[in-house]
């Protein structure tokens, strides 16, 4: 049995990556929300206490597999998204989570690694907030933050190159895969902040937003959204 622990769906971009991936490949799991509270997500918060009881980092997402025991006879717990993706791909080898083609698989892993450690300006200045109208804030960020503009240009280039080499419509071929799941929260940022992108980038964004697993996550995020001021640097409480 896979247990999957997530944060608030409208805010938690890292949770979205794995949640969308599991849903897209119809992998059975039990999902548990560890909600961000009004006391924040730092030390001493209820969220931190709950998450630390499951993993040593106190962050989400967390994947626990009770069918795989460690040397101490405890369920395997993973808390890094790349590690989770690799584990799920090994656990379900019949699923094309990574491309079958060697070159495309290497390219997909490379792009995931770049996303995992890069695009800091975009992630910092445009925190994910599904369902919020942030186009005014996006215009100001675009005007004042050259590093955000640099990140978006790099994304645009990387996506177009990958889709051209793999003949798309997804980043590494005709099917949705791990690398696309990794960039779904980025698509949410570009979408809700209305950041300027190329026509080709818009085509890919539309492709992602039409994936049923992505649509399900967005719908849940909007339905269950709880306004938390520490996650809302640009908005007042409704």
Secondary structure by P-SEA (a helix, b strand, c coil): cbbbbbccccccaaaaaaaaaaaaabbbbbbbbbcccccccccccaaaaaaaaccccccccbbbbcccccccccccccccaaaaaaaaaaaccccccccccaaaaaaaaaaaaaaaccaaaaaaaccccccccaaaaaaaaaaccaaaaaaaaaaaaaaaaaaaaacccccccccccaaaaaaaaaaaaaacccccccaaaaaaaaaaaacaaaaaaaaaaaabbbbbcccccccccc
